[in-house]
Amino acid sequence: MMGVEFDNEEELERVRRKKAEELRQKYEEEQRRALERAQKRVAIKQILTARALERLDNIRVVRPELAEALEGQLILLVQSGRIRPPIDEDLLKQILESVYRQTRKEYRIRF
């Protein structure tokens, strides 16, 4: 273990068990996140038209954090009944403008 010496086998085994448990927890967390992403993707595919989905995918390439916020807003709007699917590209653009204003970071340079 990278030059670390242990006084006895019990301590070494304790460290191994702890590390194995940490790795197991990390794996489970990654699996949970992957499942959540897949479920979100299925929901988004049901909500958006093909062109709107394509636009969202393009946004994800350039601004992944904006795409995440937009997906969350879309799901919330549909679940609350404020809008009804399918959401076309024009409506997506309107929602995108709103989300962009909420998440935009302004940088000010002062001299």
Contacts in CASP RR format, 6 or more apart in sequence:
PFRMAT RR
TARGET T0000
AUTHOR 0000-0000-0000
METHOD contacts of the structure
MODEL  1
MMGVEFDNEEELERVRRKKAEELRQKYEEEQRRALERAQKRVAIKQILTA
RALERLDNIRVVRPELAEALEGQLILLVQSGRIRPPIDEDLLKQILESVY
RQTRKEYRIRF
1 15 0 8 1.000
6 12 0 8 1.000
6 15 0 8 1.000
40 71 0 8 1.000
40 72 0 8 1.000
40 75 0 8 1.000
43 75 0 8 1.000
44 53 0 8 1.000
44 56 0 8 1.000
44 71 0 8 1.000
44 74 0 8 1.000
44 75 0 8 1.000
45 53 0 8 1.000
46 85 0 8 1.000
47 74 0 8 1.000
47 75 0 8 1.000
47 78 0 8 1.000
47 85 0 8 1.000
47 86 0 8 1.000
47 87 0 8 1.000
48 56 0 8 1.000
48 74 0 8 1.000
48 85 0 8 1.000
48 86 0 8 1.000
48 87 0 8 1.000
48 92 0 8 1.000
49 86 0 8 1.000
49 87 0 8 1.000
49 88 0 8 1.000
49 89 0 8 1.000
51 88 0 8 1.000
51 89 0 8 1.000
52 86 0 8 1.000
52 87 0 8 1.000
52 88 0 8 1.000
52 89 0 8 1.000
52 91 0 8 1.000
52 92 0 8 1.000
55 89 0 8 1.000
55 92 0 8 1.000
55 93 0 8 1.000
56 67 0 8 1.000
56 70 0 8 1.000
56 71 0 8 1.000
56 92 0 8 1.000
59 66 0 8 1.000
59 67 0 8 1.000
59 70 0 8 1.000
59 96 0 8 1.000
60 67 0 8 1.000
65 103 0 8 1.000
66 96 0 8 1.000
66 99 0 8 1.000
66 100 0 8 1.000
66 103 0 8 1.000
69 99 0 8 1.000
69 102 0 8 1.000
69 103 0 8 1.000
70 92 0 8 1.000
70 95 0 8 1.000
70 96 0 8 1.000
70 99 0 8 1.000
73 95 0 8 1.000
73 98 0 8 1.000
73 99 0 8 1.000
74 87 0 8 1.000
74 92 0 8 1.000
74 95 0 8 1.000
77 83 0 8 1.000
77 95 0 8 1.000
78 84 0 8 1.000
78 85 0 8 1.000
78 87 0 8 1.000
83 91 0 8 1.000
87 95 0 8 1.000
END
